[in-house]
């Protein structure tokens, strides 16, 4: 198991959001069935721990992943990018076999 990593830029962005929010242990990253390619990423704040979650920490930010999602996300790097007027999280997931044209969903083999 390789886990999940953050770039420093993504960690700074998450840390700032948690600070503005005033609470939170970190973020939970998961996958759900959705979109034209089959699966979509899900991000949510973590205010209480789930005993089944795996925790990874990068640059002082805690990431929580449920066991089912970890199978699809293992080895993924989460980055935060700004391209022109667009900004957002970018998942560099080595498990992805294809993505939809809009980039909102993916599939794995």
N, CA, C and O of each residue as an XYZ file, in Angstrom:
436
protein
N       0.843     -1.184      0.000
C       0.000      0.000      0.000
C       0.885      1.243      0.000
O       1.742      1.412      0.867
N       0.666      2.096     -0.972
C       1.432      3.328     -1.101
C       0.752      4.497     -0.399
O       1.411      5.438      0.044
N      -0.571      4.429     -0.301
C      -1.307      5.508      0.347
C      -1.600      6.649     -0.598
O      -1.615      6.489     -1.818
N      -1.831      7.797     -0.008
C      -2.190      8.997     -0.741
C      -1.277     10.120     -0.294
O      -0.978     10.245      0.893
N      -0.834     10.935     -1.231
C       0.040     12.057     -0.897
C      -0.561     13.363     -1.399
O      -1.401     13.387     -2.298
N      -0.100     14.441     -0.785
C      -0.489     15.797     -1.166
C       0.738     16.548     -1.640
O       1.844     16.322     -1.148
N       0.541     17.439     -2.594
C       1.603     18.387     -2.895
C       1.541     19.468     -1.822
O       0.531     19.601     -1.130
N       2.596     20.226     -1.686
C       2.607     21.303     -0.701
C       1.534     22.343     -1.015
O       0.925     22.903     -0.103
N       1.301     22.603     -2.297
C       0.270     23.559     -2.713
C      -1.115     23.087     -2.276
O      -1.905     23.883     -1.768
N      -1.419     21.798     -2.468
C      -2.714     21.247     -2.049
C      -2.845     21.299     -0.535
O      -3.907     21.645     -0.017
N      -1.779     20.959      0.177
C      -1.817     20.982      1.644
C      -2.078     22.400      2.149
O      -2.872     22.588      3.071
N      -1.423     23.395      1.561
C      -1.650     24.794      1.960
C      -3.106     25.193      1.731
O      -3.710     25.864      2.568
N      -3.659     24.782      0.608
C      -5.039     25.121      0.278
C      -6.008     24.483      1.282
O      -6.920     25.151      1.770
N      -5.816     23.218      1.587
C      -6.678     22.523      2.540
C      -6.536     23.132      3.931
O      -7.533     23.360      4.616
N      -5.311     23.392      4.342
C      -5.062     23.992      5.660
C      -5.784     25.335      5.784
O      -6.385     25.621      6.820
N      -5.728     26.162      4.732
C      -6.406     27.470      4.747
C      -7.915     27.306      4.872
O      -8.558     28.044      5.619
N      -8.487     26.346      4.149
C      -9.928     26.110      4.245
C     -10.325     25.616      5.625
O     -11.348     26.042      6.161
N      -9.537     24.729      6.207
C      -9.839     24.244      7.559
C      -9.748     25.388      8.571
O     -10.555     25.471      9.497
N      -8.757     26.269      8.387
C      -8.604     27.415      9.282
C      -9.809     28.355      9.175
O     -10.355     28.787     10.190
N     -10.219     28.668      7.945
C     -11.376     29.550      7.735
C     -12.652     28.920      8.289
O     -13.522     29.616      8.813
N     -12.752     27.616      8.170
C     -13.922     26.889      8.661
C     -13.957     26.869     10.186
O     -15.032     26.835     10.784
N     -12.784     26.891     10.813
C     -12.697     26.943     12.263
C     -12.741     25.611     12.968
O     -12.682     25.560     14.197
N     -12.841     24.536     12.222
C     -12.829     23.205     12.822
C     -12.525     22.182     11.733
O     -12.556     22.491     10.542
N     -12.232     20.963     12.164
C     -11.979     19.876     11.227
C     -10.652     19.195     11.509
O      -9.655     19.841     11.829
N     -10.663     17.875     11.384
C      -9.456     17.070     11.598
C      -8.652     16.915     10.321
O      -7.470     16.575     10.368
N      -9.278     17.160      9.184
C      -8.651     16.988      7.878
C      -9.731     16.818      6.837
O     -10.847     17.310      7.006
N      -9.402     16.114      5.745
C     -10.404     15.845      4.720
C     -10.461     14.350      4.439
O      -9.466     13.634      4.559
N     -11.652     13.900      4.061
C     -11.853     12.509      3.647
C     -11.948     12.514      2.130
O     -12.673     13.311      1.536
N     -11.204     11.614      1.524
C     -11.221     11.471      0.078
C     -11.760     10.092     -0.237
O     -11.322      9.093      0.335
N     -12.702     10.047     -1.140
C     -13.293      8.771     -1.514
C     -13.698      8.766     -2.964
O     -13.446      9.722     -3.697
N     -14.330      7.681     -3.378
C     -14.867      7.561     -4.723
C     -16.314      7.103     -4.619
O     -16.706      6.439     -3.659
N     -17.097      7.469     -5.625
C     -18.478      7.009     -5.700
C     -18.780      6.705     -7.159
O     -18.115      7.223     -8.057
N     -19.769      5.876     -7.393
C     -20.195      5.559     -8.746
C     -20.916      6.771     -9.308
O     -21.873      7.273     -8.718
N     -20.434      7.239    -10.476
C     -21.011      8.451    -11.050
C     -20.379      8.747    -12.392
O     -19.350      8.173    -12.750
N     -21.000      9.639    -13.123
C     -20.404     10.197    -14.329
C     -20.391      9.247    -15.511
O     -20.868      8.115    -15.433
N     -19.835      9.735    -16.602
C     -19.833      8.960    -17.839
C     -18.764      7.877    -17.867
O     -18.863      6.957    -18.678
N     -17.754      7.948    -17.020
C     -16.713      6.927    -17.013
C     -16.849      5.942    -15.860
O     -16.111      4.958    -15.813
N     -17.756      6.173    -14.943
C     -18.022      5.182    -13.913
C     -17.794      5.593    -12.478
O     -18.574      5.204    -11.609
N     -16.741      6.376    -12.185
C     -16.438      6.750    -10.810
C     -16.069      8.223    -10.741
O     -15.554      8.797    -11.700
N     -16.345      8.827     -9.583
C     -15.997     10.230     -9.362
C     -15.370     10.372     -7.979
O     -15.672      9.608     -7.063
N     -14.495     11.358     -7.845
C     -13.850     11.644     -6.560
C     -14.812     12.410     -5.661
O     -15.627     13.203     -6.132
N     -14.703     12.160     -4.355
C     -15.515     12.848     -3.369
C     -14.580     13.392     -2.286
O     -13.742     12.656     -1.765
N     -14.720     14.669     -1.947
C     -13.948     15.302     -0.876
C     -14.928     15.849      0.149
O     -15.936     16.458     -0.210
N     -14.629     15.630      1.436
C     -15.466     16.188      2.492
C     -14.610     16.447      3.731
O     -13.579     15.808      3.942
N     -15.060     17.390      4.535
C     -14.373     17.674      5.791
C     -14.583     16.524      6.766
O     -15.618     15.858      6.742
N     -13.595     16.298      7.621
C     -13.704     15.278      8.664
C     -13.756     15.974     10.014
O     -12.811     16.647     10.423
N     -14.883     15.798     10.695
C     -15.039     16.357     12.036
C     -14.973     15.279     13.105
O     -14.711     15.575     14.271
N     -15.206     14.032     12.718
C     -15.068     12.914     13.650
C     -14.509     11.720     12.887
O     -14.776     11.544     11.698
N     -13.743     10.918     13.577
C     -13.057      9.799     12.952
C     -13.986      8.610     12.744
O     -14.871      8.339     13.556
N     -13.768      7.917     11.651
C     -14.423      6.642     11.379
C     -13.364      5.577     11.624
O     -12.279      5.640     11.046
N     -13.663      4.607     12.465
C     -12.649      3.638     12.878
C     -12.086      2.824     11.719
O     -10.993      2.270     11.845
N     -12.798      2.733     10.592
C     -12.306      1.958      9.455
C     -11.398      2.755      8.522
O     -10.721      2.171      7.676
N     -11.374      4.079      8.664
C     -10.579      4.918      7.760
C      -9.086      4.686      7.925
O      -8.596      4.412      9.021
N      -8.377      4.801      6.812
C      -6.914      4.855      6.821
C      -6.552      6.335      6.849
O      -7.208      7.143      6.191
N      -5.514      6.699      7.603
C      -5.098      8.094      7.682
C      -3.700      8.250      7.113
O      -2.813      7.440      7.385
N      -3.510      9.292      6.327
C      -2.214      9.666      5.780
C      -2.018     11.141      6.082
O      -2.976     11.913      6.038
N      -0.807     11.538      6.383
C      -0.525     12.933      6.714
C       0.615     13.447      5.855
O       1.666     12.815      5.753
N       0.395     14.607      5.235
C       1.411     15.278      4.433
C       1.379     16.761      4.742
O       0.311     17.372      4.758
N       2.542     17.341      4.988
C       2.663     18.778      5.238
C       1.699     19.251      6.325
O       1.160     20.355      6.253
N       1.487     18.401      7.335
C       0.640     18.765      8.464
C      -0.856     18.661      8.218
O      -1.643     19.125      9.044
N      -1.271     18.066      7.106
C      -2.689     17.896      6.785
C      -3.014     16.409      6.794
O      -2.306     15.606      6.187
N      -4.093     16.048      7.489
C      -4.517     14.656      7.559
C      -5.537     14.342      6.474
O      -6.493     15.086      6.257
N      -5.305     13.216      5.796
C      -6.218     12.705      4.783
C      -6.780     11.392      5.289
O      -6.038     10.556      5.805
N      -8.089     11.201      5.146
C      -8.754      9.986      5.593
C      -9.407      9.321      4.385
O     -10.037      9.981      3.559
N      -9.244      7.992      4.300
C      -9.776      7.238      3.168
C     -10.400      5.953      3.683
O      -9.795      5.232      4.477
N     -11.618      5.670      3.223
C     -12.258      4.416      3.614
C     -11.587      3.257      2.859
O     -11.036      3.466      1.778
N     -11.627      2.054      3.411
C     -10.938      0.914      2.793
C     -11.360      0.633      1.351
O     -10.518      0.281      0.524
N     -12.649      0.781      1.035
C     -13.118      0.526     -0.328
C     -12.503      1.516     -1.318
O     -12.063      1.120     -2.397
N     -12.472      2.790     -0.959
C     -11.921      3.812     -1.849
C     -10.412      3.679     -2.000
O      -9.860      3.992     -3.055
N      -9.743      3.216     -0.946
C      -8.281      3.102     -0.997
C      -7.838      2.183     -2.131
O      -6.781      2.401     -2.724
N      -8.625      1.169     -2.438
C      -8.279      0.266     -3.535
C      -8.176      1.021     -4.866
O      -7.383      0.644     -5.728
N      -8.972      2.083     -5.037
C      -8.967      2.869     -6.272
C      -8.013      4.062     -6.216
O      -7.625      4.600     -7.253
N      -7.637      4.474     -5.000
C      -6.832      5.691     -4.828
C      -5.396      5.444     -4.409
O      -4.607      6.387     -4.354
N      -5.037      4.211     -4.113
C      -3.696      3.910     -3.620
C      -2.636      4.418     -4.607
O      -2.671      4.082     -5.790
N      -1.715      5.212     -4.120
C      -0.651      5.775     -4.949
C      -0.988      7.120     -5.564
O      -0.177      7.673     -6.306
N      -2.160      7.657     -5.277
C      -2.606      8.927     -5.862
C      -1.956     10.121     -5.171
O      -1.774     10.133     -3.954
N      -1.614     11.117     -5.973
C      -1.135     12.400     -5.467
C      -2.211     13.442     -5.738
O      -2.704     13.563     -6.860
N      -2.567     14.188     -4.707
C      -3.556     15.254     -4.836
C      -2.830     16.583     -4.936
O      -2.031     16.930     -4.067
N      -3.109     17.321     -5.995
C      -2.483     18.622     -6.222
C      -3.588     19.673     -6.310
O      -4.759     19.344     -6.498
N      -3.201     20.937     -6.173
C      -4.123     22.046     -6.377
C      -3.521     22.923     -7.460
O      -2.401     23.413     -7.314
N      -4.259     23.124     -8.549
C      -3.711     23.851     -9.688
C      -4.568     25.062    -10.033
O      -5.771     25.094     -9.774
N      -3.920     26.044    -10.616
C      -4.589     27.222    -11.157
C      -4.161     27.334    -12.612
O      -2.973     27.438    -12.915
N      -5.146     27.311    -13.509
C      -4.872     27.446    -14.939
C      -5.812     28.511    -15.487
O      -6.999     28.259    -15.694
N      -5.274     29.694    -15.718
C      -6.109     30.800    -16.162
C      -7.109     31.166    -15.078
O      -6.724     31.445    -13.942
N      -8.387     31.165    -15.424
C      -9.434     31.489    -14.458
C      -9.899     30.271    -13.671
O     -10.672     30.402    -12.722
N      -9.438     29.099    -14.056
C      -9.853     27.860    -13.392
C      -8.856     27.443    -12.325
O      -7.643     27.547    -12.507
N      -9.386     26.974    -11.217
C      -8.541     26.427    -10.169
C      -9.278     25.274     -9.508
O     -10.507     25.247     -9.460
N      -8.506     24.323     -9.001
C      -9.142     23.200     -8.327
C      -8.162     22.088     -8.053
O      -6.988     22.157     -8.417
N      -8.672     21.057     -7.398
C      -7.847     19.908     -7.083
C      -7.656     19.051     -8.323
O      -8.562     18.899     -9.142
N      -6.470     18.502     -8.441
C      -6.145     17.604     -9.541
C      -5.651     16.299     -8.937
O      -4.737     16.294     -8.111
N      -6.255     15.203     -9.348
C      -5.880     13.881     -8.864
C      -4.935     13.239     -9.863
O      -5.314     13.001    -11.009
N      -3.718     12.957     -9.445
C      -2.754     12.234    -10.260
C      -2.801     10.782     -9.791
O      -2.030     10.362     -8.928
N      -3.732     10.024    -10.387
C      -4.048      8.673     -9.940
C      -3.475      7.650    -10.924
O      -3.929      7.567    -12.065
N      -2.481      6.871    -10.489
C      -1.861      5.894    -11.389
C      -2.776      4.707    -11.712
O      -2.450      3.911    -12.592
N      -3.897      4.574    -11.028
C      -4.816      3.454    -11.234
C      -5.836      3.704    -12.342
O      -6.533      2.779    -12.757
N      -5.930      4.931    -12.821
C      -6.948      5.298    -13.814
C      -6.589      4.713    -15.177
O      -5.471      4.872    -15.668
N      -7.577      4.023    -15.782
C      -7.361      3.496    -17.130
C      -7.907      4.445    -18.191
O      -7.371      4.508    -19.298
N      -8.986      5.197    -17.862
C      -9.478      6.241    -18.760
C     -10.344      7.231    -17.988
O     -10.875      6.924    -16.920
N     -10.469      8.425    -18.559
C     -11.268      9.495    -17.948
C     -12.247     10.015    -18.983
O     -12.028      9.887    -20.188
N     -13.327     10.602    -18.496
C     -14.279     11.208    -19.434
C     -13.676     12.515    -19.974
O     -12.700     13.029    -19.427
N     -14.253     13.029    -21.024
C     -13.743     14.246    -21.644
C     -13.772     15.458    -20.747
O     -12.914     16.333    -20.871
N     -14.739     15.537    -19.840
C     -14.848     16.702    -18.960
C     -13.940     16.567    -17.731
O     -13.770     17.535    -16.990
N     -13.359     15.391    -17.504
C     -12.448     15.209    -16.380
C     -13.134     15.005    -15.041
O     -12.470     15.003    -14.004
N     -14.452     14.832    -15.042
C     -15.186     14.690    -13.777
C     -15.278     13.253    -13.293
O     -15.542     13.014    -12.115
N     -15.062     12.284    -14.194
C     -15.160     10.890    -13.765
C     -14.048     10.073    -14.406
O     -13.381     10.523    -15.338
N     -13.860      8.856    -13.885
C     -12.765      7.997    -14.331
C     -13.151      6.544    -14.204
O     -14.188      6.206    -13.633
N     -12.299      5.685    -14.748
C     -12.498      4.247    -14.646
C     -11.144      3.601    -14.362
O     -10.104      4.124    -14.763
N     -11.162      2.475    -13.677
C      -9.936      1.713    -13.401
C     -10.131      0.298    -13.898
O     -11.260     -0.181    -14.004
N      -9.029     -0.374    -14.203
C      -9.095     -1.792    -14.606
C      -8.877     -2.686    -13.414
O      -8.896     -3.909    -13.549
